[in-house]
Amino acid sequence: MFNTRKIFFLLLLLISFGIQAQVDTTKHTLRKDTVSRLYDKKILPAKILRTNDSIKLSAFKPDPTRVVWMAAIIPGYGQIINRKYWKLPIVYGGFLGCAYAVSWNSNMYQTYLTAYRDILSGDPANTSYLQLIPTGRTMDSFGGTSAFTAILKSKQENYRRYRDLSIIATVAYYALTIVDAFVDAQLYDFDISPDLSLRVQPTLLKTDFGAPNTLGMQCSISLR
């Protein structure tokens, strides 16, 4: 019986602590030691404003200017400031894809450029172009030396264009991540609730050419 009373007393004590914590949270004022523990555990998502005797919580709102600068310095950091963590795999995945495209096209361009220069030089020691001929085929299969030289020239020009386009795409994607971070910061507290309000009221419709005014109904929709 004594143990039952002790358990009941402990339950009442825990409930009272829970109610007091809810009241303190509703007032948005917490003790320093409590907030420090919650902040260390990453439970508090709000911005912390320190005062002399307490720590108050305010609604989080990213600074668009700071977001743009940080996104320009460190790709993806603007999304981190905006707390759009789910966009990080998209941002860094896109950069990895662009880097792979630039690297691949650049390597292929250098390969065909070296082969094209070697075949033009006529030096027997420089035969890198022979490595580009598929196994079981010879240069005559492509129409002779002159035709194969034209193929090498076309290939190196194509890969050079692809490399330049990949670099342009990387810069454009980089700018897109900055714009995305800026838009998210600007519209962070924008109300996107689906609530609509429709108001219908009588109105007086004016007519031209001296005709008398007529009564009508006016409908207005307010978007939140």
C-alpha positions in Angstrom: 0.0 0.0 0.0 2.9 2.4 0.8 4.5 1.6 -2.5 1.3 2.4 -4.3 1.0 5.8 -2.7 4.6 6.6 -3.6 4.0 5.7 -7.3 0.8 7.7 -7.3 2.6 10.7 -5.8 5.4 10.4 -8.4 2.8 10.4 -11.2 1.2 13.5 -9.9 4.6 15.2 -9.7 5.4 14.3 -13.3 2.1 15.5 -14.5 2.6 18.8 -12.7 6.0 19.2 -14.3 4.5 18.5 -17.7 1.8 21.1 -17.3 4.3 23.7 -16.1 6.5 23.0 -19.1 3.6 23.4 -21.4 2.7 26.8 -19.8 6.3 27.9 -20.1 6.4 26.9 -23.8 3.2 28.8 -24.4 4.6 32.0 -23.0 7.7 31.4 -25.2 10.1 32.0 -22.3 12.4 29.3 -21.0 15.2 29.1 -18.5 18.8 29.3 -19.8 19.8 25.9 -18.7 16.6 24.3 -20.1 17.0 26.0 -23.5 20.7 25.1 -23.6 20.0 21.4 -23.2 17.2 21.5 -25.7 19.4 23.5 -28.2 22.2 21.0 -27.8 19.8 18.2 -28.6 18.5 20.1 -31.7 15.0 20.1 -30.4 14.5 23.8 -30.6 14.0 24.9 -34.3 13.4 28.6 -33.5 16.0 31.4 -33.4 17.4 32.1 -29.9 17.4 35.6 -28.6 19.5 36.0 -25.5 18.5 38.4 -22.7 19.9 39.0 -19.3 17.7 36.7 -17.3 16.0 34.4 -19.8 16.1 33.2 -23.4 13.2 34.0 -25.6 12.2 32.2 -28.8 11.1 33.9 -32.0 9.8 32.7 -35.3 12.6 31.7 -37.7 13.0 33.9 -40.9 16.1 33.6 -43.1 17.8 36.7 -44.4 17.6 36.6 -48.2 20.8 38.7 -48.6 22.8 36.4 -46.4 21.3 33.4 -48.0 22.4 34.6 -51.5 26.0 35.4 -50.4 26.4 32.1 -48.6 24.9 30.1 -51.5 27.3 31.9 -53.8 30.3 31.1 -51.6 29.4 27.5 -50.7 27.0 25.7 -53.1 24.1 24.2 -51.2 24.7 26.3 -48.0 21.7 28.5 -48.9 19.5 25.5 -48.8 20.9 24.6 -45.4 20.2 28.1 -44.0 16.6 27.9 -45.3 16.3 24.4 -43.7 15.5 22.8 -47.0 17.7 19.8 -46.2 15.8 17.6 -48.6 17.2 19.6 -51.5 20.8 18.9 -50.7 20.9 15.6 -52.5 19.5 17.3 -55.6 21.9 20.2 -55.4 25.0 18.1 -54.9 23.8 15.4 -57.3 23.4 18.0 -60.0 26.9 19.3 -59.4 28.4 15.8 -59.5 26.6 15.2 -62.8 27.9 18.4 -64.3 31.4 17.7 -63.1 31.3 14.2 -64.6 30.1 15.7 -67.9 32.9 18.3 -68.0 35.5 15.7 -67.1 34.3 13.1 -69.6 34.1 15.5 -72.5 37.4 17.1 -71.6 39.2 13.8 -71.6 37.7 12.7 -74.9 38.6 16.0 -76.4 42.2 15.7 -75.3 42.3 12.1 -76.6 41.1 13.0 -80.1 43.1 16.2 -80.2 46.3 14.3 -79.4 45.4 11.6 -82.0 44.7 14.3 -84.6 48.0 16.1 -84.0 49.9 12.8 -84.2 48.4 11.7 -87.5 49.1 15.1 -89.0 52.7 15.1 -87.8 53.5 11.9 -89.6 56.0 10.9 -86.9 56.2 7.1 -86.6 56.9 7.5 -82.9 53.5 9.2 -82.3 50.9 6.6 -83.0 48.2 7.4 -80.4 45.6 7.5 -83.2 46.0 3.7 -83.7 44.5 3.1 -80.2 41.2 4.6 -81.5 40.9 2.1 -84.2 38.6 -0.8 -83.1 40.1 -4.3 -82.7 39.9 -6.2 -86.0 39.8 -3.1 -88.2 42.4 -1.1 -90.0 42.6 2.5 -91.2 41.5 1.4 -94.6 38.2 0.4 -93.1 37.5 4.1 -92.6 38.4 5.1 -96.1 42.2 5.6 -95.8 44.4 8.0 -93.9 42.7 11.2 -95.2 39.2 10.0 -94.3 40.4 8.8 -90.8 42.1 12.2 -90.3 38.8 14.0 -91.1 37.0 11.7 -88.6 39.5 12.6 -85.8 39.2 16.3 -86.6 35.4 16.1 -86.4 35.5 14.1 -83.2 37.8 16.5 -81.4 35.7 19.5 -82.5 32.5 17.8 -81.3 34.0 16.9 -77.9 35.3 20.4 -77.5 31.8 21.8 -78.1 30.4 19.3 -75.6 32.9 20.3 -73.0 32.1 24.0 -73.4 28.4 23.2 -73.2 29.0 21.2 -70.0 30.8 24.1 -68.5 28.0 26.5 -69.4 25.5 24.1 -68.0 27.5 23.9 -64.7 27.5 27.7 -64.4 23.8 27.9 -65.2 23.0 25.1 -62.6 25.2 27.0 -60.0 23.2 30.2 -60.6 19.9 28.2 -60.4 20.8 26.9 -56.9 21.4 30.5 -55.8 18.1 31.7 -57.2 16.3 28.7 -55.6 17.8 29.6 -52.2 16.9 33.3 -52.6 13.3 32.5 -53.6 12.9 30.1 -50.6 14.2 32.8 -48.3 11.9 35.4 -49.7 8.8 33.1 -49.5 9.7 31.4 -46.3 6.8 32.8 -44.4 4.5 33.2 -47.4 1.0 31.9 -46.6 0.2 29.0 -49.0 -2.9 27.7 -47.2 -5.7 26.6 -49.5 -8.3 28.7 -47.7 -10.4 30.9 -50.0 -13.1 33.4 -49.2 -15.9 34.2 -51.6 -18.0 37.3 -51.0 -21.1 38.1 -53.0 -22.7 41.5 -52.7 -25.1 43.7 -54.7 -23.6 46.5 -56.8 -24.8 49.2 -59.2 -23.7 48.6 -62.8 -23.1 51.8 -64.8 -24.1 51.9 -68.4 -23.1 54.1 -71.3 -25.1 56.2 -73.8 -27.4 57.6 -71.2 -29.0 54.3 -70.3 -30.2 54.0 -66.7 -27.9 52.2 -64.2 -28.9 48.6 -63.4 -28.5 46.5 -60.3 -26.3 43.4 -60.3 -24.3 41.0 -58.2 -20.6 41.3 -57.6 -18.4 38.3 -56.6 -14.9 38.7 -55.1 -12.5 36.0 -54.1 -9.8 36.6 -51.5 -6.6 34.5 -51.7 -4.7 34.1 -48.4 
